[in-house]
Amino acid sequence: MYKIRVLNSEDLKKLLDIRDVIPAVETAYEQYSRGEAELFPVIAHEFDGGLREMDIKSGFLSRTGLAGLKVIGYVADNPDKRRIPAVSGLVMVLSIETGRPVGILDGMVITEIRTGAAGAVGARYLARKGSREVLIVGSGAQGRAQLHGLMKVLSGIEVVRIAGRDPEKLSRFVNEMSSLYPGVSLSAVRMEDIQGAVSSSDVIVTCTPSHEPYIRKDWVRPGTHINAIGADFSGKQELDEDLLPLSRLVADSKVQTLEIGEMQTAFRRGLVRESDVIEIGSVISGDVAGRRSEEEITVFDSTGMALQDIVTANLALVRAIERGIGSLVTM
């Protein structure tokens, strides 16, 4: 028999701060691009025309001696029919040395904070210094996480616009975030009116499950940085594919972005080649230049990597052991 530490969502909220997750995610990216970590093939399946989905992402980091996986389930009508979240899941961390699981953690808090950290890393290395205006498309939990991440790495943010389809969610978002960031002008934008917000923004974050592009090539001004967060499954797309050949293309994983990420459609159409894409880990290490000019449009495609989940979960487990948080289960 052996013991596994179990951390629920409330435990994780006590243990994790996005300021600490950002460097952990940076390390995961760098190890991956240097061949010190590996992603296993993503298992993903949609049901009922995309209204239900199950994903399994996994991998290992040889330097840290950890492997892990995340299982995510999505049911679109959960909130209305069952009054539970649409997305739920678990993260499991295993020791490479023994093969035994060392922790089981709530997957939603891990996903939310590590994805916000991923966006922060993309903006840190690719956005123009002095970026002032931000547009976030998506008014859910991930939109909030993205804003928290950006506020940690871009000190010049003065204006944030939030776009979405649900007026009530937009209002809640603006009210909540205005109280946290009183020095920032926050406002809501309807999806049908986002053209002006796109054209005036220095940084754009897209974090929706859209299967149709809504950011048009002609709307994006030179020098803009885009964090493309939402596309993580075959068929998903948020950006006009004709924008991508005009941009500096950076991904968390080159393999994943061409298969399930924002660049999949452009790649299939022959607008983007594999050689056009660089990985953020190579930018972090200094092996490859990220932004090459003030006028360059940069796109960071964060498809989501199991390595992010593993390093974030490990950070939580280390702190939980130190502070005696969580439950120990004998297996």
C-alpha positions as CSV (number, residue, x, y, z in Angstrom):
1,M,0.0,0.0,0.0
2,Y,1.0,3.6,-0.5
3,K,-0.4,7.1,0.1
4,I,-1.6,9.7,-2.3
5,R,-2.2,13.3,-1.4
6,V,-5.5,14.6,-2.7
7,L,-6.1,18.4,-3.1
8,N,-9.5,19.8,-3.8
9,S,-10.3,23.2,-5.4
10,E,-10.3,25.0,-2.0
11,D,-6.9,23.6,-1.1
12,L,-5.5,24.7,-4.5
13,K,-6.8,28.2,-4.1
14,K,-4.9,28.5,-0.8
15,L,-1.7,27.0,-2.3
16,L,-1.4,28.6,-5.7
17,D,-0.6,32.2,-6.8
18,I,-0.3,33.0,-10.5
19,R,2.8,35.0,-9.8
20,D,4.5,31.7,-8.9
21,V,2.9,29.6,-11.6
22,I,4.2,31.9,-14.4
23,P,7.9,30.9,-13.8
24,A,6.9,27.3,-13.4
25,V,5.1,27.3,-16.8
26,E,8.1,29.1,-18.3
27,T,10.4,26.3,-17.1
28,A,8.1,23.7,-18.6
29,Y,8.1,25.4,-22.0
30,E,11.8,25.7,-22.0
31,Q,12.4,22.1,-21.0
32,Y,10.0,20.9,-23.7
33,S,11.7,22.9,-26.5
34,R,15.1,21.6,-25.3
35,G,14.0,18.0,-25.5
36,E,14.0,17.5,-21.7
37,A,10.3,16.9,-21.6
38,E,7.8,15.1,-23.8
39,L,4.1,15.3,-24.6
40,F,2.2,12.1,-25.2
41,P,-0.5,12.1,-28.0
42,V,-3.6,13.9,-26.9
43,I,-6.7,11.8,-26.7
44,A,-9.8,13.9,-27.5
45,H,-13.3,13.0,-28.5
46,E,-16.5,15.0,-29.2
47,F,-20.0,13.8,-28.7
48,D,-23.4,15.1,-29.8
49,G,-21.9,17.6,-32.3
50,G,-19.5,19.1,-29.8
51,L,-21.9,19.5,-26.9
52,R,-20.0,16.9,-25.0
53,E,-16.2,16.3,-25.0
54,M,-13.6,14.3,-23.2
55,D,-9.8,15.0,-23.4
56,I,-6.8,13.3,-21.9
57,K,-3.5,15.1,-22.0
58,S,-0.3,13.6,-20.6
59,G,3.5,13.9,-20.6
60,F,6.7,13.8,-18.5
61,L,9.6,16.1,-17.5
62,S,12.8,14.1,-17.2
63,R,14.7,16.8,-15.3
64,T,12.0,17.0,-12.5
65,G,11.4,13.3,-12.5
66,L,7.6,13.7,-12.9
67,A,5.0,12.4,-15.2
68,G,1.3,13.2,-15.2
69,L,-2.0,13.4,-17.0
70,K,-5.2,15.4,-17.0
71,V,-8.7,14.1,-17.7
72,I,-11.2,16.7,-18.7
73,G,-14.9,16.3,-19.4
74,Y,-17.2,19.0,-21.0
75,V,-21.0,18.9,-21.1
76,A,-22.5,22.1,-22.5
77,D,-25.9,21.9,-20.8
78,N,-24.6,21.1,-17.3
79,P,-25.2,24.6,-16.0
80,D,-28.8,24.8,-17.2
81,K,-29.9,21.2,-16.6
82,R,-27.9,20.1,-13.6
83,R,-26.6,23.4,-12.1
84,I,-23.0,22.2,-12.2
85,P,-20.1,23.5,-14.2
86,A,-19.8,22.6,-17.9
87,V,-16.2,21.5,-17.4
88,S,-14.7,19.3,-14.8
89,G,-11.6,17.1,-14.4
90,L,-8.7,15.8,-12.5
91,V,-4.9,16.0,-12.6
92,M,-2.7,13.1,-11.5
93,V,1.0,13.4,-10.9
94,L,3.3,10.3,-10.9
95,S,6.9,9.7,-9.9
96,I,9.0,8.6,-12.9
97,E,11.3,6.7,-10.5
98,T,8.6,4.5,-8.9
99,G,5.7,4.8,-11.3
100,R,3.4,5.5,-8.4
101,P,0.9,8.3,-8.3
102,V,1.9,11.0,-5.7
103,G,-1.0,13.3,-6.0
104,I,-4.6,13.7,-7.4
105,L,-5.8,17.3,-7.8
106,D,-8.8,19.2,-8.9
107,G,-8.3,19.9,-12.6
108,M,-10.3,23.1,-13.0
109,V,-8.2,25.3,-10.7
110,I,-5.0,23.9,-12.2
111,T,-6.2,24.5,-15.7
112,E,-7.5,28.0,-15.0
113,I,-4.3,29.3,-13.3
114,R,-1.8,27.6,-15.6
115,T,-3.6,28.8,-18.7
116,G,-3.6,32.3,-17.3
117,A,0.1,31.9,-16.6
118,A,0.6,30.7,-20.2
119,G,-1.0,33.9,-21.5
120,A,1.2,35.9,-19.3
121,V,4.3,34.2,-20.6
122,G,3.3,34.8,-24.2
123,A,2.7,38.5,-23.5
124,R,5.9,38.9,-21.5
125,Y,8.1,37.7,-24.4
126,L,6.0,38.9,-27.4
127,A,4.0,42.0,-26.6
128,R,5.5,45.4,-27.2
129,K,6.9,47.1,-24.2
130,G,4.5,49.8,-23.0
131,S,1.4,48.1,-24.3
132,R,-1.6,50.0,-22.8
133,E,-4.8,48.7,-24.3
134,V,-6.1,45.1,-24.0
135,L,-9.0,43.3,-25.4
136,I,-10.1,40.0,-23.9
137,V,-12.7,38.0,-25.8
138,G,-14.5,35.7,-23.4
139,S,-16.1,36.7,-20.1
140,G,-15.8,33.4,-18.2
141,A,-13.3,32.1,-15.7
142,Q,-10.5,31.9,-18.2
143,G,-11.0,35.5,-19.2
144,R,-10.4,36.5,-15.6
145,A,-7.3,34.3,-15.4
146,Q,-5.9,35.9,-18.5
147,L,-6.4,39.3,-17.1
148,H,-4.7,38.4,-13.8
149,G,-1.8,37.0,-15.8
150,L,-1.4,40.1,-18.0
151,M,-1.5,42.4,-15.0
152,K,1.5,40.6,-13.5
153,V,3.7,41.0,-16.6
154,L,2.6,44.2,-18.4
155,S,2.9,47.2,-16.1
156,G,1.6,49.8,-18.5
157,I,-2.0,48.4,-18.9
158,E,-4.5,51.3,-18.7
159,V,-7.5,50.1,-20.7
160,V,-9.1,46.7,-20.7
161,R,-12.2,45.8,-22.8
162,I,-14.1,42.6,-22.3
163,A,-16.1,41.1,-25.2
164,G,-18.8,38.4,-24.9
165,R,-22.3,37.5,-25.8
166,D,-23.9,37.4,-22.4
167,P,-24.6,40.9,-21.0
168,E,-25.0,39.7,-17.4
169,K,-21.6,37.8,-17.5
170,L,-19.9,40.9,-19.0
171,S,-21.4,43.1,-16.3
172,R,-20.2,40.8,-13.5
173,F,-16.7,40.6,-15.1
174,V,-16.3,44.3,-15.3
175,N,-17.6,44.9,-11.8
176,E,-15.4,42.2,-10.2
177,M,-12.2,43.2,-12.0
178,S,-12.8,46.9,-11.6
179,S,-12.6,46.4,-7.8
180,L,-9.4,44.4,-8.1
181,Y,-7.7,46.8,-10.5
182,P,-9.1,50.3,-9.7
183,G,-6.3,52.0,-11.8
184,V,-7.5,50.3,-15.0
185,S,-10.4,51.4,-17.1
186,L,-12.6,48.3,-17.7
187,S,-15.5,48.2,-20.0
188,A,-17.7,45.7,-21.8
189,V,-18.0,45.3,-25.6
190,R,-20.7,43.3,-27.5
191,M,-19.3,40.7,-29.9
192,E,-21.0,42.4,-32.8
193,D,-19.1,45.6,-32.0
194,I,-15.6,44.3,-31.4
195,Q,-14.0,45.6,-34.6
196,G,-13.2,48.9,-33.1
197,A,-11.8,47.3,-29.9
198,V,-9.6,45.0,-32.0
199,S,-8.2,47.9,-34.0
200,S,-7.3,49.9,-31.0
201,S,-5.8,47.2,-28.9
202,D,-2.1,46.5,-28.2
203,V,-2.8,43.0,-26.8
204,I,-5.7,40.8,-27.7
205,V,-6.6,37.6,-25.9
206,T,-9.1,35.1,-27.4
207,C,-10.4,32.5,-24.9
208,T,-13.6,31.1,-26.3
209,P,-14.6,27.6,-27.7
210,S,-15.5,29.1,-31.1
211,H,-15.4,27.0,-34.3
212,E,-15.7,30.2,-36.4
213,P,-13.1,33.0,-36.6
214,Y,-14.3,36.3,-35.3
215,I,-11.0,38.3,-35.3
216,R,-10.6,39.6,-38.9
217,K,-7.2,40.1,-40.6
218,D,-8.0,43.7,-41.7
219,W,-9.0,44.7,-38.1
220,V,-5.6,44.0,-36.5
221,R,-3.1,46.9,-36.6
222,P,0.7,46.5,-36.9
223,G,2.5,45.7,-33.7
224,T,-0.5,43.9,-32.0
225,H,0.2,40.9,-29.9
226,I,-2.5,38.1,-29.8
227,N,-2.8,35.3,-27.3
228,A,-4.9,32.7,-28.9
229,I,-6.1,30.5,-26.0
230,G,-9.4,28.9,-27.1
231,A,-8.4,26.5,-29.9
232,D,-7.5,23.2,-28.3
233,F,-9.5,20.7,-30.4
234,S,-9.9,19.9,-34.1
235,G,-12.2,22.3,-35.7
236,K,-11.9,25.2,-33.2
237,Q,-10.8,28.6,-34.5
238,E,-10.9,32.2,-33.3
239,L,-8.6,34.1,-35.7
240,D,-9.0,34.7,-39.4
241,E,-6.5,32.2,-41.0
242,D,-5.4,34.8,-43.5
243,L,-4.0,36.8,-40.6
244,L,-1.5,34.1,-39.7
245,P,0.8,34.3,-42.8
246,L,1.3,38.0,-41.9
247,S,2.3,37.3,-38.3
248,R,5.2,36.0,-36.3
249,L,3.8,32.6,-35.2
250,V,4.8,31.2,-31.8
251,A,3.3,28.1,-30.2
252,D,3.6,26.2,-26.9
253,S,3.9,23.0,-29.0
254,K,4.5,23.1,-32.8
255,V,2.9,19.6,-33.1
256,Q,-0.2,20.5,-31.2
257,T,-0.8,23.9,-32.9
258,L,-0.8,22.4,-36.3
259,E,-3.1,19.5,-35.3
260,I,-5.5,21.0,-32.8
261,G,-4.6,24.6,-32.3
262,E,-5.3,28.0,-33.8
263,M,-3.0,27.3,-36.8
264,Q,-4.7,24.0,-37.9
265,T,-6.9,25.6,-40.6
266,A,-4.1,27.7,-42.0
267,F,-1.8,24.7,-42.1
268,R,-4.3,22.6,-43.9
269,R,-4.9,25.3,-46.5
270,G,-1.2,25.7,-47.1
271,L,-1.1,29.2,-45.7
272,V,1.3,28.3,-42.9
273,R,4.2,25.8,-43.0
274,E,5.6,23.9,-40.1
275,S,8.8,25.9,-40.6
276,D,6.9,29.2,-40.1
277,V,6.1,28.3,-36.4
278,I,8.6,28.6,-33.5
279,E,8.1,27.5,-29.9
280,I,7.8,29.8,-27.0
281,G,10.3,27.7,-25.1
282,S,13.0,28.5,-27.7
283,V,12.1,32.2,-27.3
284,I,12.4,32.0,-23.5
285,S,15.8,30.3,-23.7
286,G,17.1,32.9,-26.2
287,D,17.7,30.4,-28.9
288,V,15.2,32.1,-31.2
289,A,14.0,35.7,-31.4
290,G,10.4,36.4,-30.6
291,R,9.2,39.8,-31.6
292,R,11.5,41.1,-34.3
293,S,10.2,44.7,-34.7
294,E,7.7,47.1,-33.2
295,E,5.5,46.8,-36.3
296,E,5.3,43.0,-36.3
297,I,2.1,41.2,-35.4
298,T,2.8,38.4,-33.1
299,V,0.5,35.4,-32.3
300,F,1.0,33.0,-29.4
301,D,-1.0,29.9,-29.7
302,S,-1.5,28.3,-26.3
303,T,-3.0,24.9,-27.1
304,G,-2.5,23.7,-23.6
305,M,0.2,21.2,-22.6
306,A,0.1,18.5,-19.9
307,L,3.5,19.8,-18.8
308,Q,1.9,23.0,-17.6
309,D,-0.5,20.9,-15.5
310,I,2.2,18.7,-14.1
311,V,4.5,21.6,-13.0
312,T,1.6,23.5,-11.5
313,A,0.3,20.5,-9.7
314,N,3.8,19.7,-8.4
315,L,4.1,23.3,-7.1
316,A,0.8,22.8,-5.2
317,L,1.9,19.4,-3.8
318,V,5.2,20.7,-2.5
319,R,3.5,23.5,-0.7
320,A,0.7,21.2,0.6
321,I,3.3,18.9,2.1
322,E,5.1,21.9,3.8
323,R,1.8,23.3,5.2
324,G,0.0,20.0,5.9
325,I,-2.9,20.8,3.5
326,G,-5.0,18.2,1.7
327,S,-6.0,14.6,2.4
328,L,-3.8,11.5,2.4
329,V,-5.5,8.5,0.9
330,T,-4.1,5.0,1.3
331,M,-4.2,2.9,-1.8
